[in-house]
Amino acid sequence: MLADTCIAWNGIRLSIPGHWEARVAAPCHLIFEADFQPLLQLRWYQPSGQSGKSPAESQRLAAALARQGETIGPQSVSNEASEWADPWRQLESKFQVLAFSPGRERTPSGGAFSCPHCHTLFHFQTFPDKMAMGSMGKAIAEVLAALSCHDHDEDLYRIQDFSLGLPPGFHLADYSFAPGLTRLSFSAGKLRLQTARLAPADERLKQQSLAEILLAQTGVADLQIRETGERNSCEGFRDPGIFSRLLLRLRRDRPFVRARIGHDPSHNRLLSLILSGSRPLPVGLLSEIADNYAIV
């Protein structure tokens, strides 16, 4: 049996069975599949203010989801929850259960629950017509009960076969998943960070060098390339003079750029990072991020 896989995406972390796959459907929406069949979809709604959503606000949001035709419906769950199969009752020990839709074999087919500490609201839906609900229902219940949504040391993104740890302050701005190319973009004030995972590396390196790939990734014609002292990586930078900075800003471009690309031969992957800003970039920030970006 395959070992469990850690998944981290946009503020949440969870472990899924090793034969499951996670697919990003939206910034706060994951779909989990096995053998190309959907098993579970999970959405979450994070607090927008400093104090987070109150329980009453979470209840209202759960009701709004039901009115929009979702599978859940707010109910009094105190009596109903006692009828759930034991694995599903684990949710009550960690989260506030707000609503659920009864399924087969004492297994909810959907529901909503919130974290009593950070007030993140979760909404899930299972796909009972695609699976045998016995052992699979137990696995889904255990996955949901082990969700983590706060008190993390770093902002972690771990999906597909890569892991990216970011210092505090960066927020997901955009993403794309295409065959052989995954891009994630982040913002932190006036800083911008773009990451890319490229595969297969050997085919790409037959056509371009690491430096040429990095130039293409940045789109910065005057990027200066330098060696890193490591065999399978290189870096690029742009530190323009005052006049060039003015011109770049007039074009709404970010004058300061630091970029890095590395080749992981054992996994046949390329990983690139591009950090840019309107002011000189924090010393050592790109290296710090690069140390926490790897194929796993």
ABEGO torsion letter per residue (X at the ends): XBBBBBBBBGGBBBBBBAABBBBBABAABBBBBBGGBBABBBBBBBBABAAEBBAAAAAAAAAAAAAAGBABBBBBAAAAAAABBAAAAAAAAABBBABBBBBBGGBBABEBBBBAAAGBBBBBBBBAAABBABAAAAAAAAAAAABBABGBABBBBBBEABBBBBBBGBBBABBBBBBGBBBBBBBBEABBBBBBBBOBAAAAAAABBAAAAAAAAAGBAABBBBBAGBAABBBBBBBBBAAAAAAAAAAGBBABBBBBBBBBAAAGBBBBBBBBBABBBBBGAAAAAAAABBBX
